[in-house]
Amino acid sequence: MFNYLLKYSRRKIDPIDLLQRLTEGKGEYRSLVHVGAHLGQERSNYESKGYRKILWIEGSEEIHAKLASSLLKHDGPAEHSTACALLSDRDGDELGLRCFSNDGMSNSIFAPADQLKQRWPTVQETGEVEVQRSVTLDRLLADTPFSQNCDVLVVDVQGAELLVLKGGLATLQRVKAVVCEVSTVPYYDGGVLFDELNQFMESHGFQAMSTPRRHGDMLFMPKTARAKQAA
């Protein structure tokens, strides 16, 4: 069954759905932190999979205000909270979040590379840059219930995923799974690519649960959990 699911996972699949399939009957996954929230479009999917405590972290003050407002109107079974923070591997650095024309979905601390311009020619920088002081994931979560109770970490920050993970080493020691956006081609100048991110995850005890695509979300699970599932 486990090998079948790994073969199935090579197709394009929602990593949260894959996690549920791989861990069915093996434990509960109820709390989730989503870094790079945008407008929280995944809220209903998370709730349908049983998540009941969700923290959304968004780097843009403008988009965070829209997110918080929309969550107030959301009628669902989960308890949602938000934080406006630009995460990195160090606290206190002055970073500029470059804004893009697709309502901020492609906002990044990195400039767009030629590959992004070629694949999504209508997505362009607006020229606006939101400047904030960086904070690490571990520091941000320290004053929240998620510091001790975070089952799943989702990181989708347009090339800055490795910086977020490096600032969350204590969090990585506690989570049961990580969902991370990865790319095998450079869409952002300076953005992390799959090989480097995968090497980092492996060095911290995580295993990729599918093969990478050019761009998309992937599930990583602790190697110890994979061994238990295969047994």
C-alpha positions as a printed NumPy array, in Angstrom:
array([[  0.   ,   0.   ,   0.   ],
       [  2.778,   2.403,   0.917],
       [  4.673,   1.811,  -2.35 ],
       [  1.45 ,   2.225,  -4.317],
       [  0.845,   5.592,  -2.729],
       [  4.371,   6.736,  -3.498],
       [  3.845,   5.808,  -7.155],
       [  0.501,   7.615,  -7.097],
       [  2.173,  10.669,  -5.577],
       [  4.331,  11.184,  -8.663],
       [  1.26 ,  12.568, -10.378],
       [  0.114,  16.087,  -9.645],
       [ -1.664,  15.824,  -6.324],
       [ -2.582,  18.026,  -3.407],
       [  0.103,  17.348,  -0.749],
       [ -2.464,  17.652,   2.042],
       [ -4.523,  14.948,   0.355],
       [ -1.391,  12.814,  -0.051],
       [ -0.578,  13.259,   3.635],
       [ -4.042,  12.077,   4.571],
       [ -3.727,   9.012,   2.348],
       [ -0.289,   8.108,   3.698],
       [ -1.295,   8.503,   7.343],
       [ -4.864,   7.235,   7.316],
       [ -5.555,   5.681,  10.694],
       [ -1.989,   6.391,  11.875],
       [ -2.55 ,   9.596,  13.861],
       [ -4.379,  12.882,  14.003],
       [ -3.357,  16.035,  12.175],
       [ -5.313,  18.956,  13.569],
       [ -3.071,  22.058,  13.736],
       [ -1.463,  23.804,  10.775],
       [  0.697,  26.889,  10.16 ],
       [  0.618,  28.333,   6.64 ],
       [  3.443,  30.747,   5.753],
       [  2.714,  32.813,   2.656],
       [ -1.011,  32.859,   3.265],
       [ -2.144,  35.328,   0.606],
       [ -5.942,  35.329,   1.066],
       [ -6.185,  31.908,   2.685],
       [ -7.665,  30.215,  -0.371],
       [ -6.906,  26.785,   1.086],
       [ -9.062,  27.25 ,   4.195],
       [-11.96 ,  25.044,   3.092],
       [ -9.614,  22.279,   1.923],
       [ -7.801,  22.3  ,   5.265],
       [-11.068,  22.185,   7.169],
       [-12.352,  19.317,   5.037],
       [ -9.216,  17.342,   5.984],
       [ -9.878,  17.841,   9.694],
       [ -7.624,  20.76 ,  10.631],
       [ -9.156,  22.754,  13.451],
       [ -6.439,  25.246,  14.493],
       [ -4.877,  27.208,  11.635],
       [ -2.427,  30.12 ,  11.716],
       [ -2.025,  32.15 ,   8.526],
       [  1.189,  34.185,   8.154],
       [  1.278,  36.838,   5.425],
       [  4.132,  39.231,   4.682],
       [  2.183,  42.007,   2.957],
       [  0.348,  44.383,   5.276],
       [ -2.182,  45.206,   2.57 ],
       [ -2.974,  41.578,   1.77 ],
       [ -2.952,  40.603,   5.438],
       [ -5.699,  43.145,   6.102],
       [ -7.823,  41.568,   3.354],
       [ -7.095,  38.087,   4.705],
       [ -8.064,  38.974,   8.262],
       [-11.261,  40.615,   7.063],
       [-12.28 ,  37.62 ,   4.945],
       [-11.635,  35.179,   7.788],
       [-13.991,  37.136,  10.028],
       [-16.753,  36.334,   7.538],
       [-15.719,  32.699,   7.077],
       [-18.166,  30.223,   8.555],
       [-16.294,  27.002,   9.159],
       [-15.378,  24.538,  11.914],
       [-11.738,  25.651,  12.372],
       [-10.286,  28.328,  14.62 ],
       [ -8.335,  30.719,  12.385],
       [ -5.726,  33.271,  13.444],
       [ -3.389,  35.488,  11.421],
       [ -0.051,  37.253,  11.704],
       [  1.504,  39.87 ,   9.448],
       [  5.213,  39.078,   9.3  ],
       [  7.963,  38.813,   6.711],
       [  9.835,  35.648,   7.657],
       [ 13.499,  34.96 ,   7.029],
       [ 16.446,  33.131,   8.593],
       [ 17.362,  36.075,  10.847],
       [ 15.506,  38.58 ,  12.978],
       [ 15.652,  42.298,  12.329],
       [ 16.895,  42.483,   8.737],
       [ 15.253,  45.148,   6.587],
       [ 13.655,  43.36 ,   3.661],
       [ 11.636,  44.603,   0.714],
       [  8.636,  42.579,  -0.446],
       [  8.298,  43.174,  -4.181],
       [  4.648,  43.388,  -5.27 ],
       [  3.235,  41.755,  -8.396],
       [  0.214,  42.438, -10.572],
       [ -1.732,  39.228,  -9.813],
       [ -3.173,  40.639,  -6.588],
       [  0.039,  39.836,  -4.764],
       [  0.032,  36.072,  -5.347],
       [  3.604,  36.252,  -6.701],
       [  4.947,  38.755,  -4.168],
       [  8.549,  37.932,  -3.285],
       [ 11.653,  39.356,  -1.699],
       [ 13.384,  38.289,  -4.922],
       [ 13.232,  39.829,  -8.387],
       [ 11.535,  37.77 , -11.128],
       [ 13.813,  35.67 , -13.29 ],
       [ 13.444,  35.246, -17.038],
       [ 11.706,  31.874, -16.543],
       [  8.868,  33.533, -14.621],
       [  8.449,  36.216, -17.277],
       [  8.341,  33.575, -20.019],
       [  5.894,  31.24 , -18.292],
       [  3.572,  33.924, -16.909],
       [  4.029,  36.945, -19.198],
       [  1.03 ,  38.792, -17.751],
       [  2.446,  38.677, -14.218],
       [  4.588,  41.76 , -13.702],
       [  5.999,  43.809, -10.863],
       [  3.892,  46.802,  -9.918],
       [  6.895,  48.805,  -8.745],
       [  5.602,  48.864,  -5.171],
       [  7.87 ,  47.474,  -2.453],
       [  6.696,  46.891,   1.114],
       [  9.629,  47.223,   3.516],
       [  9.556,  45.351,   6.829],
       [ 11.89 ,  44.008,   9.482],
       [ 12.297,  40.268,   9.191],
       [ 11.398,  37.781,  11.904],
       [ 12.168,  34.072,  12.193],
       [  9.427,  31.477,  12.307],
       [ 10.605,  30.198,  15.692],
       [ 10.459,  33.666,  17.227],
       [  7.059,  34.41 ,  15.732],
       [  5.545,  31.161,  17.002],
       [  7.149,  31.448,  20.446],
       [  4.259,  33.536,  21.802],
       [  1.512,  31.4  ,  20.269],
       [ -0.033,  27.979,  21.034],
       [  1.633,  26.739,  17.823],
       [  5.053,  26.846,  19.483],
       [  4.23 ,  23.468,  21.029],
       [  1.365,  22.3  ,  18.847],
       [  1.953,  22.45 ,  15.101],
       [  1.229,  19.241,  13.221],
       [  1.802,  20.552,   9.689],
       [  3.89 ,  23.447,   8.391],
       [  3.102,  24.877,   4.939],
       [  5.638,  27.233,   3.336],
       [  4.777,  29.006,   0.068],
       [  6.858,  32.186,  -0.225],
       [  8.02 ,  32.474,  -3.823],
       [ 11.638,  31.379,  -3.59 ],
       [ 12.284,  32.242,   0.072],
       [ 11.243,  28.837,   1.424],
       [ 14.75 ,  27.851,   2.557],
       [ 15.166,  31.11 ,   4.494],
       [ 11.897,  30.455,   6.333],
       [ 12.89 ,  26.885,   7.165],
       [ 16.339,  27.928,   8.412],
       [ 14.593,  30.313,  10.781],
       [ 12.338,  27.52 ,  12.017],
       [ 14.727,  24.782,  13.143],
       [ 12.988,  24.334,  16.487],
       [  9.635,  24.132,  14.713],
       [ 10.973,  21.47 ,  12.334],
       [ 11.856,  19.29 ,  15.31 ],
       [  8.186,  19.172,  16.343],
       [  6.102,  19.08 ,  13.169],
       [  4.75 ,  15.865,  11.71 ],
       [  4.895,  17.036,   8.091],
       [  6.02 ,  19.94 ,   5.921],
       [  4.402,  21.096,   2.689],
       [  6.743,  23.334,   0.714],
       [  6.556,  25.033,  -2.652],
       [  9.524,  23.933,  -4.75 ],
       [ 10.894,  24.713,  -8.198],
       [ 13.397,  22.894, -10.366],
       [ 13.942,  25.95 , -12.578],
       [ 14.637,  29.507, -11.35 ],
       [ 11.526,  31.673, -11.322],
       [ 13.08 ,  34.193,  -8.923],
       [ 16.659,  35.469,  -8.918],
       [ 18.207,  34.06 ,  -5.748],
       [ 15.242,  31.811,  -4.977],
       [ 15.961,  28.304,  -3.734],
       [ 15.719,  25.343,  -6.119],
       [ 14.639,  21.815,  -5.278],
       [ 18.058,  20.166,  -4.953],
       [ 19.276,  22.639,  -2.313],
       [ 16.013,  22.61 ,  -0.403],
       [ 15.787,  18.818,  -0.494],
       [ 19.361,  18.513,   0.802],
       [ 18.456,  20.799,   3.703],
       [ 15.315,  18.822,   4.508],
       [ 17.184,  15.518,   4.402],
       [ 19.854,  16.903,   6.72 ],
       [ 17.073,  17.641,   9.215],
       [ 15.497,  14.21 ,   8.989],
       [ 12.812,  14.728,   6.331],
       [ 12.084,  12.761,   3.181],
       [ 10.369,  14.032,   0.029],
       [  7.224,  11.986,  -0.56 ],
       [  6.973,  12.6  ,  -4.314],
       [  9.187,  13.49 ,  -7.247],
       [  9.579,  17.227,  -8.016],
       [  7.803,  18.991, -10.835],
       [  8.979,  22.216, -12.456],
       [  6.993,  24.183,  -9.896],
       [  4.525,  23.16 ,  -7.227],
       [  3.922,  22.053,  -3.655],
       [  5.579,  18.946,  -2.24 ],
       [  5.085,  16.929,   0.916],
       [  8.023,  16.151,   3.215],
       [  7.705,  13.781,   6.162],
       [ 10.126,  12.712,   8.9  ],
       [ 12.085,   9.645,   7.844],
       [ 11.041,   7.918,  11.046],
       [  7.386,   8.332,  10.075],
       [  8.047,   6.868,   6.628],
       [  9.737,   3.845,   8.175],
       [  6.698,   3.254,  10.371],
       [  4.34 ,   3.547,   7.395],
       [  6.4  ,   1.072,   5.361],
       [  6.496,  -1.463,   8.195]])
